[in-house]
Amino acid sequence: MQLPWRRAPRAALSSPLTVLVTVVASLLLSFVAGAAVLHASSAGSAAISYQVGRNCEQNMAPTFRLQRMTYPETSRLLDTARTEGRNFGFDHQVASVYTGVGYVDFNGIHPYGRIGYRDGAYDHLTVLQGGDRNGTWVPESFAKSAHVKLGDRGMYGTLPPVTAIYQDITDTSSGFWCTEKEEVTVNALAGEGRSAAVIFVPRLSDLAKIDVPVATVGTAPPKVPLTDDTPAFLTVVHYQLSPVPDTVAAAGDATGRGQQLIDRMKTVYVPTNTTYYDSRTLNYGNYFAKSVEVAKESQTKVRASTLPLTIISLIVGLIGLAAVAVQWCQRRQAELRLLWSRGSGPVALGGRSVLELAVPLMLGSALGTGAALLLRSWYAPPGALPDGTIPLTIALVLAITVAGLVVLGLTTALRTRQLFQGKGSTTRLGKVLRFVPWELITAVLAFLAWLRLDSRPQTPRPGSALIETDATGLAFPLLVVVTVALLLTRLTRWGLALSHKRSMWRWPAGHLAMRRLAAATGSAIGILLVGILAVGTLTVGSGIADAQQQALETKSGLLVGANSSVNIAAETGRDPSTLPKDVAEHSTVVGLLQEPQRTVLVVDPATFTQGAWLGDRDAGEVQRMLASLGPGQAIRNAHAPAGTIDIPYAGKVQTTASVGSFPFLGTKTGYIMTRSAVPDIHDLVSFQLWSSLPLDRLNADLDQAGIPHYYSQTVTKALDGLPFLTVTWTFTFVAALGMVLAVVAAVALVLAVEVRRRQNAVSGALATRMGLRRRTLTASHVLELGTLAGLSTTAGCAAGLITTGVSVPLFDPAPWLRPVASIPDMAPLVLVIYLVTAAVVAMVSWTAVRSVRTAHVGELIRG
């Protein structure tokens, strides 16, 4: 007997809604599977990129450093490091050799300076005069002090002729100098002879011919020719990685090779007769290895924290496909009964559903995979995808697609067996599973996760600046939401079971809604469960992610004191009028008196609010508070003692107000007073410039104006943000999964109405012919669907908001920095959720009522 299996794929088009729901369910299922892989991979790469941004580029490879080396020893180190580096894949060596700070003679004038050579240095200097690369390049500040002109030869003629004068290297210089700032930049506040600019020579061999700069007290430096036994040079070896690692695998490979190179160098290079301190060891560093380890931990935490909800979402999606199969059986019941009577068994009928729905299912899988790739920037942090990520994603989606086909076939087989053999589908195992207290199990897990979170150390672990949260603690909010969802669904099931004993005919709309819910307990419970999970995870994910981002910004701002800050010379701090106009309009000068037990800030009320980080403080209120201070008055910060206090250079000062925290001080003990409280501003020697400008722009403007500055800080690098970002990335994905579950819940609501379309149409049509008003019918459907959606939304929002409020402070990686992370403003999100819920209920209710109004009762009864 030939059965019409070949025509099954085309037969699916006779039920467009079934095809559409299959495509949507498969799309969401494959999207979750693919997004989970892509998110975890992106998180690891984003962590690496973040660490790269915080590290000097040349510190991502091994570093070798030896002080006070002779020139032959320097050459041997550089040659050995170059050869061995190439053997381990580090082809681009960047060697630096510097003398100590001393008198450098030019034409009988001898300012402090140091002579040096660095591979590629001339490519990263800004030339002001000249530019020939075959001679000595002199910094502008030194050239002015020693009246150096092009063509001059320093150090008694041992240096090559001067062929260029370059702009002094500062904090704004390119990242090429990041590892060398201590050697090549001038600290204007350091003691005389402790810091100096570098006179660069074009070739390393030029250093073998120079006289050594020395620092001696006297009118003229002695002439000290270099010999093979003169320990004159600081030698540093870096390697430039190209390309820069952008994935965990690439970074791990680089640090692994770096450690192998270090181990090799310990064997093949042993320094001898190198230092005044008779050092026999080579200082080495593989500094990026710790950053890579932290990035790997971050990726692992993100993956482990999102895995439970991902699995739940996949299970929900497969259950959705099972519901599609049930709906398909409902629409194909007459045809299936005919095939059954002609000898087709449950397995064959299940195979027909697979043949009919396989194409929509695979189409949805393809669309879901494409959506996961295209929308990666929405749900995942920016980061490169490691090799093999996309094939792994496709493989997982294919596995989920196969699982979906199995679910379709198996559900159809069981459903037809139940319909045509009269055997119930509820097995003994199903009855047992129904009575298992799942909510109690998840509640215990949530409690254990909370204990883990609450008992985390209150101080960072050695080698870390912040407290990190493990994956178990990160699962706490999700476990709470799951527990609430399971508990409420169990109570709802009991309530619907008891509703058969209630009669509410005095309120017909309510009675009909209650009866329809009780008649479809399974689908109602499923919609309620998915709805609570959707709203709860969406609320938790959005709230915690936003809270962590705000906490990072606020704490960084309070720690620095402003968007960017630099230390400036006392002369500039005492007379801020010398600042460039653009800088002055967006900055404020703050004097510092730092003592072991307290810090005193000396501020300018007129400019403070235009440069300081105020967070959510009102600028006008802060300005009025500071302007009210007069001579002999101060504001105490946090737990600083009140009353009359003695402050250096200000004498006896009376506290007139107090604040819980203040920029730069945070919650540390300290006081704030105005410049007028210091009788002689020249007594202050330490000043900072706080600015709302970006750091690069601030530094560039100060450099252009010739104003000395050092020790730049910015909010983007004030704190190690990776612990904050790990939590943010985790719960951003949780929020994305919440949105996916919300779509699943909406589709399930539509599907639940569609499955019962015939029953609802018959009962509704008959009821209206017996006198039921259309308004009452509409109200009954709105009550039925609105109860499910409203209960899901309210329970999900309540669970999400409460859990977010409890979790956010516990996730704070830096609780000692105030303010402690707190729940953000969630009102807009909650309002949007309720509006969308109302719109979905209205649309589905209208569809249900329309099916009743357009129904042909006679045909429905005959069908």
Disulfide bonds with the S-S distance in Angstrom:
Cys56-Cys178 1.79
